[in-house]
Every structure is written in C-alpha cells, then in structure tokens.
Amino acid sequence: MNTTRKTARIVGALFLFSNVTFLLGAFVFVEPILSAPDYLTLVSANRTQVILGVLLELINGVAYLGIAVLMFPILKQRFQSMALGYVGFRIIEFVMQTLSDLSPLSLVTLSEEFVRAAAPEAPFQTVGTLLLAERYWAFQMVSITLGLGALMLYSMFYRSKLIPRFISVWGLIGAITVLTTTMLDIFALSVSPGIGLVLGLPMLLNELFLAVWLIVKGFNPSASASGSAE
C-alpha cells in the first residue's frame, strides 16, 4: 500500500509537470514565434527561446511516458490488454511529439540561413511552409493518440474505482472533446481557434485536478487492495 501511495503521488506530480512544461513550451515559447508572419526572421532572432520551448515539449512527452510506465503494474492486474494498449498509445504519442518538435529545430537552421543569405524570400518561405505543415500534422497525431490513450486510462479508472468516478467521467468527456476537436480541424470543419481552445479546456482542467487529487488523496485504498488480491 505504501508503494501504491508513492506511485499515486509521482503520477500526480508527472501529470502536473507535463501540463506545465507543455503549456510553457508550446504556447509561451514556440507557437507565438512560429505563428508570426515574419517567423523566418523571428526564429533566428529568438533561437534560444525556440530551442528551450522544444526541450520543454519533449520533457512533457517523457513525463507522459513515465505516467504510463508507472500505471502499468497497477492497471495490468485487472486490465492487462488495455493497460498494454495504453502504454502503446503513450509511446506513439511520444514519437509524434518528437516529430512535431523537429520542425522548429529545422526552422532554426533555415532561419539562420535566410538571414545570412539575404536572398529572395520565396524559396525559404516554401521550405518553411512545409516544415510548419509537418509540425501541424504531427501535432494532430499527438492529439489523436492523447485522446485515445485518455479514453483507455479513464475507462480503466472508472471500472476499477481507483479514483472517484466523477473524475473518470470528466476525463472521458475531456478525451472525447479532444478527439472531436482534432477530427474537425483535420477535415477543415473546425470553428475558430478560440472555440477550439475552449473545447480543449475540459481535458486540461481534468488532468490538473487529477494531479492534485493523486498527490493529496492517492488511489482508493480498497480498490488498490482489491486489485492486488486479484
């Protein structure tokens, strides 16, 4: 039981840590530069900021992998196939996250060449557009695997009662909104970016709440004991 309690605290800390690093890396450091009209110049001028943002995004991926690895021994007691599938989705998510982060790093080199060359913008703009497209599509895959992984995790949480069921239902709703928003965006049916951000809030708020819950309360002791007995 002491080991399970410690695992719950670490998992909660990783959920909190992963969300903070992702928000800082993507929305504070990287995306404001990549979304600017003059990004080819800005990336070079803000080289350190872009690289730091990419590293924070990668750390977020490592944290999610850590969550999956720590949860596997607990979940496999009842849901061996689903627990393994959850780990698999997290691995795919990390790979897609890495591919997404290769784009800003490549843009650093492209931007520096653009500034040094003082050449016509068109060829550099074409390559830059392709790199931004690569990041976009890789991030869509991150969102899909995130949503599918969350569906599996919260389904196992709901059935095992390791956490209160209202948190599990909240997480399932959040995962569905992430998947729905991503699919709408992929098929060019999405509403404004502001609405898309609002639709992503349930998942974010759920993971932050879950993080605090696990750190303070841990897993349901009776459910943990029942799983160990099984």
Order of alpha helices (4+ residues) and beta strands (2+ residues): alpha-alpha-alpha-alpha-alpha-alpha-alpha-alpha-alpha
